Amino acid sequence: MKDLWLRFMKEEDGVGVVELILILVVLISLVLIFKEQLTRLVEDIFKKIVKQSNKV
């Protein structure tokens, strides 16, 4: 039983998946928190692109 427990504690196969899920959760949370600011930033960038493309 002790050997089984030690092997279970040393098992790291699922660690990469858990890390990836945690990173995605953090990124999604940040997007939801700063949604308004990000939307305004992207709109401003596209306005500048359109404005400068009209000059060309």
Buried (B, 14 or more C-beta within 10 A) or exposed (E): EEEEEEEEEEEEEEEEEEEEEEEEEEEEEEEEEEEEEEEEEEEEEEEEEEEEEEEE
